Amino acid sequence: MKDDKGNSTKTNLNWLLKMAWRDGKASGKRLVLFMASIILGIAAVVSIQSFSENLKENIKLQSKALMGADFIIDSNQPPNERVQQIIDSLGGADAKSVGFPSMAVFPKSGNTKLVNVKGIDGKFPFYGELETDPVSAATEYQQSGKALVDATLMLQFDLKPGDSISIGNISLPIAGTLISAPGSTGVSASVAPPVLIPYRFIEASGLVQIGSRVGYDFYFVAKLDQNLEALEDKVDPLLDAENADLDTHTSTGQRLGRRYENFGKFLNLVAFIALLLGCVGIASSVHIYIKEKLQSVAVLKCIGASRKQTFLIYLIQIAGMGLIGGLVGTLVGLLIQQSFPLLLQGFLPFDVQISLSVAPILMGLLLGLFMSVLFALSPLLSTWYVSPLQVLRIQENGSQKSRKANILVLSAIMVFIFLFSFWLLGNWKYALSFAAGILIVFALLGGVANLFMKAIKKYFPASWGFTARQSLLNLFRPNNQTMVLILAIGVGTFLISTLYFSKDILLAKTSLEANEKAPNLILLDVQPEQQYAAASRITEKGLPLLNNIPIVTMRMQKIKDRSVNEIRLDTASTINGWILNHEFRVTYRDSLIASETLEAGSWPAKSKEENVVPVSLSDNVARDAEVGVGDKLVFNVQGMLMETEVASIRAVDWGRMQLNFSVVFPTGVLESAPQFRVLTTNTPNESTSASLQRELVKEFPTISILDLRQLLTVVDAILGKISWVINFMAFFSILTGIIVLIGSVRTSKYQRIRESVLLRTLGAKSKQILKITALEYGYLGVLGSSIGILLSLIGSQLLALFVFETAFVPSWVPFLIVLPGITALVLAIGLLNSRSVLKSPPLEVLRKEGV
């Protein structure tokens, strides 16, 4: 096969490869820095993608062990006749359990702790295992009538097998330590650690009563070749109508996978930003690299090489750089993912087995190749649109013919960012927002850098000293790196600062108000006959009784004259499913509380009709139920139907650490309904709180107590882990920015050698040149990091306003640590790369440059 000049295509390709190799070998050090710009970005993307694939596969393989059975029927109430018929039609449950939160007392020390009690009947789990110490305790605790206690509790209260635990009205010996069990995740176990007891002791505990948050589970082992998806499609709607549910191990595994997938998507975006940052470094470095090669291009064109051939020589170089960078980045990413199970240990309810996945490896290789070429195309076009004469004259202004091609390249880059984001997120609106956000951040940073250079040029301080003037001149001289350095520094700083600010927002949402009127100890499941005695115990210790809140449980029966069962069967209905199946815990009062604001209607609630009870709904319930002020709702209040009318809609701040309610009734309606009470108080310190809890649980063993101090500690620890993981990924962006910085400074050094040598020849001392360099990179570090922090402040304010809906108080960490830290790093890199010019004689440096 021959080309249009009659030359062999194979010979032409061999010549292009040889030329690309020879030219690239002479510039090996700089090409290595180009590759380093994308290696970390590729490593970040591949590590996250590979771990996500491993996670999906592990969830799929371990879904039975995670659930402990093939499928479960669960309900928040004892099975009624219809549910029991369905259970019997499936051959009867192979095992069952009853679970609920309760206070546990450890007689050995007198300490108390909120735990998640589960009474088990049968040989559960059927898949996986109860990991205990000693091992025999897993099989013996039911027959021997003993308890298995969470390992953390055993350590915290210095418990040993043989010690006892009191739950409600019963006291059981401890059979052993519960290390792991199906269904116990790390986060939920942190708040209420699991305790397993034999099913037969549940009734004697006295803890299953009105208002108790009880879960009834029935475990099944599937028959051979039983189609679980068909079973779920057929049986689940029948159970939904009876306020029960069916979950198979496959559907549960899918939900679990989606939960971690959402977190993985966010990390993928952080990794993708690191990759984009590296590509910005490539574009800038290639721009300078190609400018240096214009004389070589001119020579090639003068001896007969076509513009296509000269373009392909450097395109092959960049493609080879991208392929090698992608390969190295992929290998680094595969190594990094080995640490992910350790980093995510607190979130995963199982051990992840790491294995090689083909898709992320191919993606890493292709990304390295494709993105290197895509981001290098714009500077590479300068070799295509200039004539040999123009190149030989080395004109600074490029041909105007390339403007259309540059626009096409930039459009292709934006389209790629959008498509890749869409692939990661699966939602075009989120992908478009992300692409637009990236464009805005880069545009703002680039615009500020450009304005900064123009402002210095226009208002140049001619009266300043020599070193100060020279350092400012370097910022807008030909071949300056002000733009790319500010982009690299600014984006990295923006990421880290935003992560710090976001963590502060999340912590502020869960923090306790530091005043005596804010409750920090909540008594749950207080029966009406216990409320006055329990309240007296609080006031006797000199503590305030802040709230005595009545709670009544009920479910929705009708929405706008349509029964809930009818709506369930209507496949076209857009009413949210949780509204139809949820057991609402409502209260009654005639005033708003601090976390509520009235959005619509009147308060106190008033009805337009007699015998119709006015109620107030939270905005999320009104939205998901598709009702507004004046619409009718019928509630099933424990067997009694009650017609109501939506009189008002409230906006509720659910993030505040206090009791909030979706549905609020007026007083004078529910007082005689079966109910329980919630009491709250404020304890000044942990010792007072612990003393009160011991006394209350001793006298009222069926009451559960939630210590918000402990809960906040758990939340803080969880957010700390999440923040650590996110910062770990953001580290790739910062490190990529540093490598881009090093590459840019190294590349700009070659452009500045002659200038530095001339300064030394004219009598400038090394100290002066060092001071010029320090000032220049000091300006860049301060400007880039300051803009990054300012943008993160704006972005975090928008997050707080529109996403978290809370006030934003920024942390001082980015200002006191990130800004000076990044500035010092930029300064150090700049000075380090100027060493060779300062230490070598001018003639030696010029000879090296000429080689």
ZATI-611679 format. One line per 3 residues: number of its first residue (from 1); for each residue x, y, z of C-alpha. Coordinates in steps of 0.05 Angstrom, whole numbers, plus 5000, padded with zeros to 4 digits. Example, Ala and Ser with C-alpha at 12.3 -4.5 7.8 and 13.67 -1.06 7.14 Angstrom:
! residues 2
1	5246 4910 5156; 5273 4979 5143;
! end
This chain:
! residues 851
1	5000 5000 5000; 5027 5069 4980; 5011 5140 5000;
4	4995 5199 4953; 5070 5208 4938; 5081 5135 4920;
7	5119 5119 4984; 5107 5055 5023; 5060 5068 5082;
10	5100 5019 5124; 5165 5054 5108; 5133 5122 5123;
13	5108 5096 5191; 5177 5067 5208; 5209 5134 5192;
16	5158 5171 5235; 5170 5124 5294; 5246 5131 5288;
19	5242 5206 5285; 5195 5209 5344; 5241 5163 5384;
22	5305 5201 5367; 5276 5269 5381; 5242 5244 5445;
25	5305 5211 5470; 5341 5277 5468; 5287 5308 5512;
28	5277 5248 5557; 5278 5285 5624; 5223 5333 5603;
31	5180 5277 5574; 5186 5239 5640; 5157 5301 5675;
34	5101 5302 5624; 5084 5230 5640; 5087 5244 5715;
37	5032 5296 5705; 4981 5243 5688; 5008 5182 5726;
40	4976 5203 5792; 4910 5222 5760; 4906 5155 5724;
43	4927 5120 5789; 4871 5154 5828; 4817 5137 5776;
46	4841 5065 5767; 4847 5051 5842; 4776 5076 5855;
49	4747 5041 5794; 4783 4976 5808; 4762 4976 5881;
52	4690 4991 5861; 4690 4931 5814; 4720 4888 5870;
55	4668 4914 5919; 4610 4897 5871; 4638 4828 5861;
58	4648 4816 5935; 4577 4840 5951; 4550 4793 5897;
61	4590 4734 5924; 4577 4749 5997; 4505 4773 5994;
64	4480 4709 6027; 4531 4714 6082; 4514 4787 6093;
67	4441 4770 6102; 4451 4701 6133; 4394 4672 6092;
70	4366 4669 6021; 4309 4716 6037; 4276 4750 6097;
73	4205 4772 6114; 4207 4830 6163; 4157 4874 6197;
76	4153 4926 6253; 4094 4889 6285; 4076 4817 6301;
79	4053 4780 6237; 3978 4785 6228; 3936 4728 6201;
82	3950 4744 6128; 4025 4751 6138; 4027 4686 6176;
85	3989 4652 6118; 4042 4677 6069; 4098 4652 6115;
88	4064 4583 6120; 4054 4580 6044; 4129 4587 6036;
91	4141 4526 6079; 4148 4564 6145; 4207 4604 6169;
94	4272 4565 6180; 4290 4614 6236; 4263 4678 6266;
97	4285 4736 6309; 4259 4796 6347; 4303 4857 6352;
100	4299 4924 6388; 4343 4977 6420; 4347 4975 6496;
103	4390 4995 6554; 4436 4941 6581; 4464 4940 6651;
106	4529 4906 6669; 4523 4886 6743; 4599 4876 6748;
109	4611 4952 6742; 4541 4981 6745; 4551 5014 6677;
112	4496 5022 6626; 4496 5024 6550; 4445 5029 6494;
115	4449 4963 6455; 4412 4929 6398; 4382 4866 6427;
118	4364 4809 6380; 4329 4746 6405; 4342 4688 6357;
121	4304 4623 6348; 4334 4571 6301; 4400 4556 6268;
124	4411 4626 6241; 4454 4645 6204; 4448 4594 6148;
127	4504 4627 6108; 4566 4659 6137; 4576 4650 6211;
130	4572 4681 6280; 4645 4695 6295; 4653 4689 6370;
133	4706 4679 6423; 4706 4624 6445; 4683 4592 6379;
136	4636 4544 6414; 4594 4602 6441; 4563 4612 6372;
139	4527 4544 6375; 4517 4537 6450; 4488 4604 6472;
142	4415 4587 6454; 4414 4519 6488; 4451 4544 6550;
145	4408 4607 6556; 4465 4656 6552; 4481 4721 6514;
148	4533 4739 6461; 4559 4810 6473; 4593 4855 6421;
151	4669 4855 6424; 4673 4930 6434; 4628 4927 6495;
154	4668 4870 6524; 4731 4912 6520; 4699 4977 6541;
157	4670 4949 6606; 4724 4897 6618; 4675 4838 6612;
160	4693 4765 6609; 4653 4702 6591; 4614 4683 6654;
163	4599 4755 6673; 4526 4776 6668; 4485 4826 6629;
166	4417 4853 6648; 4367 4871 6594; 4299 4895 6617;
169	4273 4847 6670; 4322 4791 6655; 4394 4777 6672;
172	4435 4728 6630; 4507 4702 6635; 4553 4721 6578;
175	4572 4661 6535; 4626 4696 6496; 4648 4755 6453;
178	4610 4770 6388; 4662 4790 6338; 4617 4793 6276;
181	4547 4773 6255; 4507 4778 6190; 4469 4844 6185;
184	4511 4882 6236; 4545 4940 6200; 4601 4980 6231;
187	4563 5047 6233; 4499 5021 6266; 4539 4978 6314;
190	4577 5040 6337; 4512 5073 6361; 4479 5010 6390;
193	4526 4949 6393; 4492 4882 6381; 4474 4833 6436;
196	4445 4765 6417; 4401 4726 6465; 4356 4664 6458;
199	4287 4681 6431; 4251 4650 6490; 4274 4705 6537;
202	4243 4763 6497; 4175 4761 6530; 4205 4756 6600;
205	4247 4818 6587; 4184 4862 6586; 4214 4905 6532;
208	4162 4892 6477; 4107 4942 6494; 4070 5002 6466;
211	4118 5048 6429; 4176 4999 6428; 4215 5000 6363;
214	4212 4925 6349; 4232 4888 6286; 4206 4818 6271;
217	4248 4778 6221; 4234 4710 6191; 4292 4676 6156;
220	4284 4627 6097; 4330 4580 6059; 4309 4578 5986;
223	4288 4513 5953; 4333 4486 5899; 4328 4528 5835;
226	4277 4575 5868; 4271 4640 5828; 4281 4694 5881;
229	4267 4752 5834; 4200 4722 5814; 4185 4707 5887;
232	4199 4779 5907; 4157 4807 5850; 4098 4763 5870;
235	4100 4762 5946; 4129 4831 5964; 4066 4871 5941;
238	4022 4824 5983; 4066 4837 6044; 4068 4912 6031;
241	3993 4914 6038; 4001 4884 6108; 4057 4931 6129;
244	4110 4877 6120; 4166 4867 6070; 4206 4814 6034;
247	4280 4822 6019; 4322 4772 5980; 4397 4767 5987;
250	4405 4791 5914; 4362 4854 5923; 4394 4870 5990;
253	4463 4862 5959; 4443 4909 5902; 4419 4962 5952;
256	4483 4955 5992; 4523 4962 5928; 4486 5025 5909;
259	4499 5055 5978; 4574 5047 5970; 4571 5064 5896;
262	4546 5134 5912; 4606 5146 5957; 4651 5116 5903;
265	4622 5164 5851; 4643 5223 5893; 4713 5196 5901;
268	4716 5182 5826; 4702 5256 5813; 4758 5276 5861;
271	4804 5228 5824; 4780 5254 5756; 4797 5325 5777;
274	4867 5301 5793; 4871 5272 5723; 4845 5337 5692;
277	4896 5376 5731; 4951 5332 5703; 4924 5342 5633;
280	4927 5418 5643; 5000 5408 5660; 5010 5367 5597;
283	4977 5420 5553; 5022 5475 5583; 5085 5433 5580;
286	5072 5411 5509; 5060 5483 5490; 5130 5503 5513;
289	5161 5439 5487; 5133 5449 5417; 5157 5522 5417;
292	5227 5496 5430; 5220 5447 5372; 5198 5497 5320;
295	5268 5502 5291; 5271 5426 5284; 5203 5428 5250;
298	5229 5482 5203; 5289 5440 5183; 5245 5379 5170;
301	5198 5419 5126; 5256 5451 5088; 5284 5382 5069;
304	5216 5357 5044; 5176 5333 5104; 5102 5349 5099;
307	5065 5385 5154; 5027 5321 5166; 5092 5283 5178;
310	5120 5336 5226; 5054 5338 5263; 5052 5261 5269;
313	5123 5258 5296; 5104 5298 5358; 5035 5267 5362;
316	5068 5199 5366; 5114 5225 5421; 5055 5250 5462;
319	5014 5187 5449; 5073 5144 5471; 5080 5187 5533;
322	5006 5179 5548; 5008 5104 5538; 5068 5095 5583;
325	5039 5143 5634; 4973 5105 5632; 5009 5039 5642;
328	5050 5064 5701; 4989 5100 5730; 4948 5036 5724;
331	5001 4995 5760; 5005 5048 5815; 4929 5049 5821;
334	4926 4974 5828; 4977 4978 5885; 4940 5035 5919;
337	4873 4997 5919; 4905 4945 5965; 4901 4997 6021;
340	4827 5013 6010; 4798 4957 6053; 4838 4985 6111;
343	4816 5057 6097; 4742 5037 6092; 4744 4987 6149;
346	4692 5025 6189; 4641 5026 6133; 4644 4956 6104;
349	4606 4899 6138; 4652 4847 6106; 4724 4836 6085;
352	4737 4855 6013; 4780 4806 5974; 4822 4845 5924;
355	4830 4816 5854; 4849 4842 5785; 4793 4870 5743;
358	4803 4878 5668; 4756 4938 5657; 4794 4988 5701;
361	4861 4966 5672; 4837 4978 5601; 4805 5044 5622;
364	4871 5068 5653; 4911 5052 5591; 4860 5084 5544;
367	4851 5145 5588; 4926 5157 5590; 4931 5153 5514;
370	4866 5190 5497; 4871 5247 5547; 4945 5261 5533;
373	4930 5267 5459; 4866 5307 5469; 4897 5358 5516;
376	4961 5363 5474; 4925 5375 5408; 4917 5450 5417;
379	4992 5465 5425; 5009 5411 5373; 4968 5448 5321;
382	5021 5502 5317; 5065 5453 5278; 5010 5445 5226;
385	4989 5516 5210; 5057 5551 5202; 5100 5555 5140;
388	5174 5537 5142; 5193 5610 5133; 5150 5631 5191;
391	5179 5577 5235; 5251 5595 5217; 5236 5667 5238;
394	5206 5640 5302; 5149 5689 5303; 5114 5694 5370;
397	5045 5702 5340; 5016 5638 5312; 4975 5632 5249;
400	4903 5655 5253; 4882 5594 5213; 4887 5551 5275;
403	4832 5588 5313; 4776 5544 5286; 4816 5481 5301;
406	4830 5505 5372; 4756 5517 5384; 4741 5447 5359;
409	4794 5418 5406; 4767 5456 5466; 4696 5434 5449;
412	4720 5362 5445; 4752 5369 5514; 4688 5395 5545;
415	4646 5341 5511; 4694 5288 5538; 4691 5317 5609;
418	4614 5316 5606; 4611 5245 5577; 4661 5217 5627;
421	4624 5251 5684; 4558 5223 5659; 4589 5153 5657;
424	4613 5161 5729; 4548 5192 5757; 4494 5162 5712;
427	4455 5228 5714; 4462 5279 5658; 4442 5338 5703;
430	4496 5321 5754; 4546 5310 5698; 4529 5376 5666;
433	4534 5411 5734; 4602 5379 5747; 4628 5398 5677;
436	4602 5469 5686; 4633 5473 5755; 4700 5450 5729;
439	4695 5501 5672; 4677 5557 5719; 4733 5542 5769;
442	4785 5536 5713; 4758 5598 5678; 4759 5640 5742;
445	4829 5618 5759; 4852 5630 5688; 4816 5697 5685;
448	4847 5720 5751; 4916 5699 5727; 4907 5737 5662;
451	4881 5799 5698; 4939 5794 5747; 4990 5794 5690;
454	4956 5852 5655; 4950 5892 5719; 5025 5883 5734;
457	5043 5903 5663; 4998 5964 5664; 5014 5988 5734;
460	5086 5965 5737; 5122 5995 5798; 5181 6026 5763;
463	5206 6056 5828; 5217 5988 5861; 5286 5958 5869;
466	5320 5914 5816; 5303 5846 5846; 5230 5864 5860;
469	5221 5892 5790; 5254 5832 5757; 5211 5782 5796;
472	5147 5818 5772; 5173 5821 5701; 5180 5745 5702;
475	5105 5738 5714; 5086 5766 5645; 5149 5754 5604;
478	5144 5710 5541; 5139 5636 5558; 5118 5652 5629;
481	5083 5597 5669; 5038 5643 5710; 4973 5615 5681;
484	4988 5540 5690; 5019 5549 5759; 4960 5588 5785;
487	4913 5536 5756; 4952 5478 5788; 4959 5513 5855;
490	4888 5541 5855; 4851 5477 5837; 4890 5436 5888;
493	4878 5487 5943; 4805 5493 5923; 4795 5418 5931;
496	4828 5412 5999; 4795 5474 6027; 4726 5453 6002;
499	4734 5386 6036; 4752 5419 6102; 4694 5467 6097;
502	4645 5412 6079; 4666 5371 6139; 4654 5432 6183;
505	4584 5440 6154; 4567 5367 6168; 4594 5371 6239;
508	4556 5435 6252; 4492 5400 6230; 4502 5348 6284;
511	4533 5391 6339; 4498 5403 6404; 4477 5474 6422;
514	4519 5497 6480; 4464 5520 6527; 4425 5492 6584;
517	4360 5492 6544; 4386 5443 6492; 4373 5369 6511;
520	4432 5322 6512; 4398 5262 6546; 4335 5231 6518;
523	4292 5179 6553; 4254 5136 6503; 4196 5086 6511;
526	4172 5116 6576; 4104 5087 6590; 4049 5134 6617;
529	4051 5102 6686; 4126 5114 6689; 4131 5186 6666;
532	4119 5221 6733; 4167 5177 6771; 4220 5183 6717;
535	4211 5259 6714; 4219 5262 6790; 4286 5225 6787;
538	4311 5278 6738; 4289 5338 6779; 4313 5307 6845;
541	4384 5311 6818; 4375 5385 6805; 4369 5375 6730;
544	4316 5409 6686; 4260 5370 6654; 4262 5402 6586;
547	4209 5361 6550; 4155 5310 6565; 4132 5292 6495;
550	4075 5245 6480; 4083 5199 6419; 4028 5159 6384;
553	4042 5109 6328; 3997 5107 6266; 3996 5092 6192;
556	3964 5126 6132; 3899 5092 6110; 3875 5140 6056;
559	3905 5198 6016; 3854 5243 5982; 3798 5190 5985;
562	3843 5137 5955; 3862 5078 6000; 3936 5064 6010;
565	3926 4993 5983; 3895 5021 5919; 3954 5069 5910;
568	4003 5012 5920; 3971 4973 5863; 3971 5034 5817;
571	4035 5028 5777; 4025 5098 5750; 4024 5130 5819;
574	4081 5177 5835; 4069 5179 5910; 4132 5158 5946;
577	4128 5086 5971; 4154 5101 6041; 4092 5143 6055;
580	4049 5082 6043; 4088 5034 6087; 4115 5079 6142;
583	4093 5075 6214; 4090 5148 6234; 4108 5169 6305;
586	4068 5232 6316; 4058 5280 6374; 4007 5332 6393;
589	4019 5405 6413; 3996 5475 6395; 4062 5511 6383;
592	4121 5509 6336; 4190 5491 6362; 4257 5522 6346;
595	4273 5474 6288; 4207 5489 6252; 4182 5546 6208;
598	4113 5552 6178; 4112 5548 6102; 4038 5545 6087;
601	3971 5545 6123; 3955 5568 6194; 3984 5550 6262;
604	3955 5530 6310; 3923 5481 6262; 3850 5495 6246;
607	3801 5454 6205; 3746 5479 6160; 3699 5421 6178;
610	3672 5391 6242; 3695 5322 6263; 3755 5329 6217;
613	3821 5336 6255; 3869 5390 6230; 3942 5366 6225;
616	4008 5396 6207; 4055 5360 6159; 4130 5369 6148;
619	4147 5394 6079; 4180 5328 6058; 4118 5287 6077;
622	4072 5335 6040; 4117 5332 5979; 4124 5256 5978;
625	4050 5245 5992; 4031 5297 5940; 3984 5335 5985;
628	3975 5408 6004; 3936 5451 6052; 3862 5430 6052;
631	3873 5359 6028; 3844 5301 6068; 3882 5244 6100;
634	3856 5184 6139; 3903 5154 6192; 3897 5085 6224;
637	3911 5099 6297; 3924 5028 6322; 3859 5001 6292;
640	3817 5065 6296; 3808 5107 6233; 3814 5182 6241;
643	3797 5232 6186; 3844 5292 6183; 3856 5353 6140;
646	3924 5385 6124; 3919 5452 6159; 3992 5473 6153;
649	4059 5452 6125; 4124 5462 6164; 4197 5465 6142;
652	4236 5422 6192; 4311 5424 6204; 4322 5349 6212;
655	4396 5360 6223; 4386 5390 6293; 4398 5343 6352;
658	4327 5346 6379; 4261 5309 6370; 4226 5330 6305;
661	4161 5302 6278; 4133 5292 6208; 4061 5296 6232;
664	4036 5340 6289; 3964 5336 6317; 3931 5391 6359;
667	3918 5379 6433; 3852 5350 6455; 3850 5294 6404;
670	3901 5239 6418; 3906 5243 6494; 3867 5178 6504;
673	3903 5139 6449; 3954 5086 6468; 4020 5123 6473;
676	4087 5129 6505; 4129 5188 6528; 4197 5217 6512;
679	4231 5257 6567; 4291 5302 6556; 4340 5337 6601;
682	4408 5371 6600; 4465 5342 6641; 4526 5387 6653;
685	4578 5332 6646; 4590 5258 6630; 4594 5235 6703;
688	4526 5266 6720; 4497 5235 6657; 4525 5166 6674;
691	4500 5170 6746; 4429 5189 6723; 4428 5134 6671;
694	4448 5080 6722; 4393 5102 6770; 4339 5106 6716;
697	4356 5039 6685; 4359 5006 6753; 4289 5031 6771;
700	4259 5029 6701; 4294 4973 6662; 4248 4979 6602;
703	4267 5052 6588; 4318 5065 6533; 4365 5125 6541;
706	4401 5161 6485; 4462 5201 6506; 4472 5253 6451;
709	4544 5264 6474; 4561 5192 6457; 4521 5197 6392;
712	4559 5260 6372; 4625 5224 6386; 4604 5168 6339;
715	4581 5217 6286; 4646 5256 6293; 4686 5192 6286;
718	4647 5171 6224; 4655 5239 6191; 4728 5238 6210;
721	4736 5172 6173; 4698 5198 6112; 4739 5261 6113;
724	4803 5221 6118; 4785 5179 6057; 4764 5240 6017;
727	4828 5277 6037; 4867 5216 6017; 4837 5220 5948;
730	4845 5296 5945; 4919 5284 5961; 4924 5258 5890;
733	4900 5324 5864; 4950 5362 5907; 5007 5315 5889;
736	4988 5319 5816; 4988 5395 5822; 5058 5391 5853;
739	5083 5348 5797; 5052 5395 5746; 5085 5451 5784;
742	5153 5416 5782; 5144 5400 5708; 5124 5471 5692;
745	5181 5501 5732; 5231 5453 5702; 5206 5469 5633;
748	5205 5544 5645; 5276 5537 5672; 5300 5518 5602;
751	5267 5581 5575; 5300 5624 5629; 5371 5596 5628;
754	5396 5649 5579; 5363 5704 5619; 5395 5681 5685;
757	5463 5672 5651; 5459 5743 5622; 5442 5770 5691;
760	5502 5735 5721; 5546 5758 5663; 5523 5830 5675;
763	5544 5824 5748; 5482 5799 5784; 5500 5758 5845;
766	5472 5689 5860; 5437 5719 5920; 5400 5768 5876;
769	5378 5715 5827; 5356 5672 5885; 5315 5729 5913;
772	5283 5742 5845; 5262 5669 5841; 5237 5668 5912;
775	5194 5730 5902; 5166 5705 5836; 5143 5638 5865;
778	5121 5671 5929; 5074 5714 5888; 5048 5653 5851;
781	5039 5611 5914; 5001 5666 5952; 4958 5685 5892;
784	4941 5613 5871; 4925 5587 5941; 4887 5651 5960;
787	4842 5646 5899; 4832 5571 5912; 4810 5584 5984;
790	4765 5642 5962; 4730 5598 5910; 4722 5543 5961;
793	4690 5593 6009; 4640 5612 5956; 4627 5540 5936;
796	4619 5517 6009; 4571 5574 6022; 4529 5551 5963;
799	4532 5479 5989; 4510 5501 6059; 4453 5543 6030;
802	4424 5497 5977; 4446 5426 5996; 4453 5425 6072;
805	4406 5484 6085; 4445 5509 6145; 4489 5567 6166;
808	4562 5564 6145; 4619 5582 6192; 4685 5571 6156;
811	4743 5535 6189; 4809 5571 6200; 4850 5510 6178;
814	4854 5529 6104; 4876 5600 6122; 4927 5581 6175;
817	4954 5516 6146; 4935 5505 6073; 4951 5575 6047;
820	5021 5582 6079; 5035 5508 6068; 5021 5510 5993;
823	5058 5576 5986; 5120 5548 6021; 5117 5486 5977;
826	5114 5527 5913; 5172 5570 5938; 5214 5509 5955;
829	5203 5477 5887; 5220 5541 5850; 5285 5550 5889;
832	5304 5477 5882; 5298 5480 5807; 5341 5543 5803;
835	5400 5509 5837; 5435 5485 5773; 5438 5555 5744;
838	5465 5585 5808; 5519 5532 5821; 5548 5528 5751;
841	5592 5579 5714; 5555 5618 5659; 5597 5588 5602;
844	5583 5517 5626; 5508 5530 5630; 5508 5560 5559;
847	5546 5499 5532; 5495 5452 5565; 5438 5492 5535;
850	5469 5488 5466; 5476 5412 5469;
! end
